[in-house]
Structures are given as C-alpha cells and as structure tokens.
Amino acid sequence: EENMTVMEDFSRVENTYQMEAEVCIIFSDFGKMQNVCNLLIEKLGTSVTINPPHFYHTPEAIDTLRRQVCVAAVGNTCRKAQEICRLVGQSLGKPLLIKEEETREWGGHIDNHLSHSANSQTLQERIQNATAYASCRVFAVFEIKGKENRRNKLL
C-alpha cells in the first residue's frame, strides 16, 4: 500500500452518480506491472485507461548496480590473473591491493523536458532509454606463489 495512491472523484450527473478514480502504483517488477495492467483491462474493459509507464531508478538500485559492477570487475581481474599464473607455472596468492580506478555510468533516465516525445515512443524504446549501464575499471596486485616441486612435498 505504501507504493500506491488512489484519488477518487464523485460527481452527480442528472439522476446518477459517477465515480472516477486514478490509481498510481510504483512497481519494482516489470512483469508484475504487466500482469496488473492486463488484469485491470480484463476485468474493467473500456472503462479503464492505462497510461504509459514512467521508468526510473531509485538511488538504492543505482547503488546496487555500482557495487555489482565493481565486484564483477574484481572477479574478472582475479580470474585473468589465475589464468596467467597457470600459463607461466605459478599459483595466485592473496590480493595485496585492489583499487577502483574508474567507474562510468550512462543511460538510466528519460529527460523530463522530453515528456511529450516520450509519449510517442514505443514501450521498447522507453525501456531502452531508461536502462542504466555501468562499467568499472579496477587495478589489482596479487601475491604470486611458485609451484613447489612434488618431490619436496613427498619427503
């Protein structure tokens, strides 16, 4: 209920009462939004009008994206370092230094002054324009261990 607001307007037209309601819902799941819209159209038919969705990212969602991208960059760096160590007959030790060097973000919003043209966009175009992208470049230094001779381990 915290993500929904309802505004109702009752009016009298001749001998009947008419009610108009506007329901605004914030969805975090696109599939759920589609299901609710389809259900409303199915149950209420032409008496319901569904406006095009407005897409945006919460600050928490963007922060989560930044963290996921950084963690993925560190994981990729570690895997690459392990592959190089195997190639040269060494083993990868613990990380000595990991530093985030550059983070880039782009997309993720539709400019407010473009709201008129946004209404003429297809749903796919609106989703594409609202999709957020991020990249992260990290610098990492790992300890490299030489592989011990198997004979020494047996003794």
C-alpha positions as a printed Julia matrix, in Angstrom:
155×3 Matrix{Float64}:
   0.0     0.0     0.0
   2.94    2.37    0.51
   3.61    2.2    -3.25
   0.05    3.07   -4.26
  -2.0     6.26   -4.22
  -5.69    6.49   -5.05
  -7.58    9.67   -5.94
 -11.36    9.43   -6.25
 -13.84   11.93   -7.62
 -17.6    11.52   -7.14
 -19.98   13.63   -9.16
 -23.7    13.67   -9.88
 -24.82   13.63  -13.49
 -28.59   14.05  -13.75
 -30.08   11.21  -11.67
 -26.91    9.1   -11.44
 -23.68    9.27   -9.55
 -20.43    8.92  -11.37
 -17.12    7.94   -9.81
 -13.73    8.44  -11.38
 -10.63    7.05   -9.75
  -6.96    7.45  -10.54
  -4.64    4.81   -9.16
  -0.88    5.35   -9.26
   1.29    2.35   -8.41
   5.06    2.12   -8.18
   6.28   -1.28   -9.36
   9.77   -2.66   -8.95
   8.96   -5.69  -11.11
   8.08   -5.11  -14.77
   6.31   -8.49  -15.06
   4.04   -7.72  -12.11
   3.18   -4.36  -13.66
   2.16   -6.05  -16.91
   0.07   -8.65  -15.04
  -1.79   -5.98  -13.03
  -2.46   -3.9   -16.15
  -3.75   -6.95  -18.01
  -5.99   -7.91  -15.08
  -7.47   -4.4   -14.87
  -8.19   -4.33  -18.59
  -9.69   -7.82  -18.46
 -11.98   -7.01  -15.51
 -12.87   -3.4   -16.3
 -12.7    -3.35  -20.1
 -13.02    0.04  -21.77
 -13.83    1.8   -18.51
 -10.13    1.75  -17.6
  -7.35    3.77  -19.18
  -3.77    2.78  -18.53
  -1.18    5.47  -19.13
   2.27    4.54  -20.4
   4.64    3.69  -17.56
   7.25    6.13  -16.34
  10.56    4.36  -15.73
  13.16    5.49  -13.23
  15.84    4.04  -10.98
  15.88    4.55   -7.24
  19.14    5.69   -5.67
  19.32    2.29   -3.93
  19.03    0.45   -7.26
  21.81    2.54   -8.82
  23.99    1.96   -5.75
  23.4    -1.79   -6.04
  24.31   -1.66   -9.75
  27.57    0.16   -8.93
  28.51   -2.46   -6.32
  27.66   -5.38   -8.62
  29.74   -3.91  -11.45
  32.74   -3.36   -9.15
  32.51   -6.87   -7.68
  32.26   -8.33  -11.2
  35.33   -6.33  -12.29
  37.35   -7.63   -9.33
  36.19  -11.19  -10.07
  37.21  -10.86  -13.73
  40.6    -9.5   -12.71
  41.17  -12.4   -10.33
  40.2   -15.0   -12.96
  42.52  -13.41  -15.52
  45.39  -13.35  -13.02
  44.78  -17.05  -12.2
  44.87  -17.95  -15.9
  48.14  -16.05  -16.39
  49.68  -17.74  -13.35
  48.7   -21.18  -14.67
  50.17  -20.26  -18.05
  53.57  -19.44  -16.51
  53.56  -22.29  -13.98
  52.8   -20.22  -10.89
  49.88  -20.04   -8.49
  47.93  -16.98   -7.49
  48.16  -15.86   -3.88
  46.12  -13.4    -1.89
  45.35   -9.91   -3.19
  47.78   -7.28   -1.91
  45.95   -4.26   -3.34
  42.63   -3.73   -5.07
  41.74   -0.24   -6.21
  38.74    1.02   -8.14
  40.23    3.27  -10.8
  37.29    4.38  -12.91
  33.52    3.95  -12.82
  31.34    5.07  -15.69
  27.56    5.25  -15.83
  25.26    6.12  -18.69
  21.6     5.88  -19.65
  19.05    5.24  -16.97
  16.6     8.1   -17.39
  14.35    9.95  -19.74
  14.84   13.71  -19.52
  11.78   15.48  -18.1
  11.73   18.08  -20.88
  11.25   15.25  -23.38
   7.99   14.06  -21.8
   5.96   14.99  -24.91
   8.17   12.97  -27.24
   8.38   10.18  -24.65
   4.64    9.59  -25.1
   5.19    8.87  -28.79
   7.87    6.26  -28.1
   7.16    2.54  -28.14
   7.38    0.64  -24.88
  10.63   -0.97  -26.05
  12.13    2.46  -26.79
  11.06    3.76  -23.38
  12.65    0.74  -21.67
  15.83    1.14  -23.71
  16.06    4.84  -22.82
  15.52    4.09  -19.14
  18.06    1.25  -18.94
  21.06    2.09  -16.78
  24.55    0.91  -17.71
  27.74    0.98  -15.67
  31.34   -0.1   -16.1
  34.2    -0.25  -13.65
  37.95   -0.49  -14.13
  39.98   -1.87  -11.24
  43.67   -2.18  -10.5
  44.75   -5.24   -8.53
  48.07   -6.57   -7.25
  48.23  -10.22   -6.23
  50.83  -12.29   -4.48
  52.31  -14.89   -6.84
  53.49  -18.18   -5.42
  55.84  -20.53   -7.2
  54.6   -24.08   -7.51
  56.54  -26.32   -5.17
  58.19  -29.4    -6.54
  56.06  -32.5    -5.83
  59.16  -34.42   -4.59
  59.62  -31.92   -1.75
  56.03  -32.48   -0.62
  56.51  -36.26   -0.51
  59.58  -36.03    1.74
